[in-house]
Amino acid sequence: MERLAVIGSGYVGLVTAACLADKGFHVVCADKNPEIVKKINSAVAPIHEKGLDDVLRRTVENGRLRAVESPREAAQGAEIVFIAVGTPFDGNEIDLSQMKSACADIAPWLAGAKNRPVVVVKSTVVPTTAELVVVPLLEKLSAKKAGVDFGVCSNPEFLREGNAVADFNNPDRIVVGGLDSWAVEKVRKIYAWSDAPVVAVNPRTAEMIKYASNSLLATLISFTNEIANISYAAGGIDVKEVTAGLHLDFRLNPSVDGRRLNPNILTYIEAGCGFGGSCFPKDVSSLVSFAKSLDAPAGLLEKVMEINVKQPLRVLELVKGSIGALAGKKTAVLGLAFKPDTSDTRESPSIPLVRGLLGEGAEVIAYDPLVGDEFNKIEGCGALKHANGWRDAVRGASAAVLMTRWDEFKEITEEELARLMSKPVLVDARRFFDKKKFARITYAGIGYRPASNNR
Ligand SMILES: NC(=O)c1ccc[n+]([C@@H]2O[C@H](COP(=O)([O-])OP(=O)(O)OC[C@H]3O[C@@H](n4cnc5c(N)ncnc54)[C@H](O)[C@@H]3O)[C@@H](O)[C@H]2O)c1
């Protein structure tokens, strides 16, 4: 089995390293953060991901996975080196500083490598990055020639946070972009355990496939939120009934043997408070800025972002519309993570909501099963208080705002809210609840307003 290295051991890097070690490869992963390295070597997952602890325990114990701080050390003796460092959006364009520093870190190894290794860009990067940034940098710093002494491939990752281990082990597609068929073949072999279709293309096409995938899903979310906001403005239209109607379109939801497949894509056609996380916002923004750098129009994607930025503020308006001025009023926020089954709060819609509530003088108390005090470090969120459970959060509150679809919030009932809150108000930012079951308290949801007489 080949010796592999993974540079950057965050969500993507660590899951890639651990799962490939579990398939039998010998993997050394690197991370600049010594805490992460220490945890991995103690077989403790530094992030919350279903099943990751088990995979780490197995692979660290059997010696197939270990972590180091130095990328150069990780790469030593490797045949394939995956780069999975962060690629944030700096407000204007994609920030490739981690990618460039990872290339610089491994260049001395590449300079001495005799086995024609392949460097694989797994991070999400704008089209042409592998060809115009990674290759020239590695060639300059190692004095070796791409295509001759080493290969460079783009192999974007499509795993979903919260389901990352299962997604890695059961990929829907394997995209490999390369200029040299021998390098593509080497990367393809790493995935021989999977029967997923392999999309072998050039590097910039591989990079674009990743952006197009995330942009499509983000577009569906903003599209649905726009329909929700129009429904709200009209009054008497519940967007949940609208999306239920959309979900029955055979083209979206085929019928097999008389039963609907209800594919996961339908979850992107649901109204809510917008998308967050470490991928969609930065990837759509990076693609827009890439398009601008080419003078290519990207107006649709600009609107996708604009709708998304405004959506959490609509939740704030719903709260104010339900309880009036916020000053001094206790407001419960249920859910801080950007989606359930993760502790990740990057770009979470709960951030602008909490900021807005605190900014207008509300006393804000939150409950999230996995997110605690670390949320208070986010700018404008320092005064947030935390409760031990949802009941604790809503007790005595003027409004309860559902922001994350955590499973445990399914137990919330009208009766309990009536018992715990003096004038119960439920603001459903994800259309998580059946509004009919909250008919005796004040229920306000994205994409629904009772009909008024002027229409
Ligand atoms: N998170 C996801 O669900 C997901 C899914 C698909 C693709 N991606 C993409 O994968 C990439 C990584 O995302 P992530 O969420 O894992 O990021 P992350 O921030 O969780 O992890 C990146 C890690 O790289 C480390 N690092 C940075 N520079 C380094 C260097 N020179 N040497 C060693 N370590 C270094 C950081 O310390 C950090 O731990 C991004 O491009 C992202 O867009 C993410």
The ligand as an SDF file (V2000), in Angstrom:
LIG
                    3D

 44 48  0  0  0  0  0  0  0  0999 V2000
  -15.5380   21.5690    5.8000 N   0  0  0  0  0  0  0  0  0  0  0  0
  -16.1570   20.9650    4.7910 C   0  0  0  0  0  0  0  0  0  0  0  0
  -17.2510   20.4240    4.9210 O   0  0  0  0  0  0  0  0  0  0  0  0
  -15.5110   20.9260    3.4170 C   0  0  0  0  0  0  0  0  0  0  0  0
  -16.0560   20.0960    2.4280 C   0  0  0  0  0  0  0  0  0  0  0  0
  -15.4500   20.0430    1.1860 C   0  0  0  0  0  0  0  0  0  0  0  0
  -14.3330   20.8410    0.9200 C   0  0  0  0  0  0  0  0  0  0  0  0
  -13.8350   21.6530    1.8860 N   0  0  0  0  0  0  0  0  0  0  0  0
  -12.6330   22.4400    1.5730 C   0  0  0  0  0  0  0  0  0  0  0  0
  -11.5060   21.7810    2.1450 O   0  0  0  0  0  0  0  0  0  0  0  0
  -10.5400   22.7440    2.6030 C   0  0  0  0  0  0  0  0  0  0  0  0
  -10.2850   22.5490    4.0710 C   0  0  0  0  0  0  0  0  0  0  0  0
  -11.4890   22.8130    4.7850 O   0  0  0  0  0  0  0  0  0  0  0  0
  -11.6440   22.4360    6.3190 P   0  0  0  0  0  0  0  0  0  0  0  0
  -13.0510   22.7400    6.6940 O   0  0  0  0  0  0  0  0  0  0  0  0
  -11.0830   21.0990    6.5630 O   0  0  0  0  0  0  0  0  0  0  0  0
  -10.6750   23.5590    6.9500 O   0  0  0  0  0  0  0  0  0  0  0  0
  -10.1550   23.6680    8.4460 P   0  0  0  0  0  0  0  0  0  0  0  0
   -9.9240   25.1200    8.6840 O   0  0  0  0  0  0  0  0  0  0  0  0
  -11.0480   22.8850    9.3540 O   0  0  0  0  0  0  0  0  0  0  0  0
   -8.7490   22.9070    8.4000 O   0  0  0  0  0  0  0  0  0  0  0  0
   -7.6010   23.3930    7.7810 C   0  0  0  0  0  0  0  0  0  0  0  0
   -6.4160   22.9810    8.6400 C   0  0  0  0  0  0  0  0  0  0  0  0
   -5.2160   23.2420    7.9310 O   0  0  0  0  0  0  0  0  0  0  0  0
   -4.2140   23.6310    8.8580 C   0  0  0  0  0  0  0  0  0  0  0  0
   -3.1390   24.3170    8.1110 N   0  0  0  0  0  0  0  0  0  0  0  0
   -3.1840   25.5120    7.4640 C   0  0  0  0  0  0  0  0  0  0  0  0
   -2.0180   25.7510    6.8380 N   0  0  0  0  0  0  0  0  0  0  0  0
   -1.2130   24.6870    7.0820 C   0  0  0  0  0  0  0  0  0  0  0  0
    0.1090   24.3430    6.6940 C   0  0  0  0  0  0  0  0  0  0  0  0
    0.8420   25.1060    5.9040 N   0  0  0  0  0  0  0  0  0  0  0  0
    0.5950   23.1720    7.1510 N   0  0  0  0  0  0  0  0  0  0  0  0
   -0.1170   22.3610    7.9440 C   0  0  0  0  0  0  0  0  0  0  0  0
   -1.3900   22.6310    8.3280 N   0  0  0  0  0  0  0  0  0  0  0  0
   -1.9260   23.7810    7.9030 C   0  0  0  0  0  0  0  0  0  0  0  0
   -4.9480   24.5000    9.8450 C   0  0  0  0  0  0  0  0  0  0  0  0
   -4.2680   24.5580   11.0910 O   0  0  0  0  0  0  0  0  0  0  0  0
   -6.3060   23.7570    9.9490 C   0  0  0  0  0  0  0  0  0  0  0  0
   -6.3290   22.8480   11.0360 O   0  0  0  0  0  0  0  0  0  0  0  0
  -11.1180   24.1100    2.2530 C   0  0  0  0  0  0  0  0  0  0  0  0
  -10.6290   24.4980    1.0010 O   0  0  0  0  0  0  0  0  0  0  0  0
  -12.6070   23.8310    2.1570 C   0  0  0  0  0  0  0  0  0  0  0  0
  -13.2670   24.7320    1.3250 O   0  0  0  0  0  0  0  0  0  0  0  0
  -14.3830   21.7100    3.1330 C   0  0  0  0  0  0  0  0  0  0  0  0
  1  2  1  0
  2  3  2  0
  2  4  1  0
  4  5  1  0
  4 44  2  0
  5  6  2  0
  6  7  1  0
  7  8  2  0
  8  9  1  0
  8 44  1  0
  9 10  1  0
  9 42  1  0
 10 11  1  0
 11 12  1  0
 11 40  1  0
 12 13  1  0
 13 14  1  0
 14 15  2  0
 14 16  1  0
 14 17  1  0
 17 18  1  0
 18 19  2  0
 18 20  1  0
 18 21  1  0
 21 22  1  0
 22 23  1  0
 23 24  1  0
 23 38  1  0
 24 25  1  0
 25 26  1  0
 25 36  1  0
 26 27  1  0
 26 35  1  0
 27 28  2  0
 28 29  1  0
 29 30  1  0
 29 35  2  0
 30 31  1  0
 30 32  2  0
 32 33  1  0
 33 34  2  0
 34 35  1  0
 36 37  1  0
 36 38  1  0
 38 39  1  0
 40 41  1  0
 40 42  1  0
 42 43  1  0
M  CHG  2   8   1  16  -1
M  END
$$$$
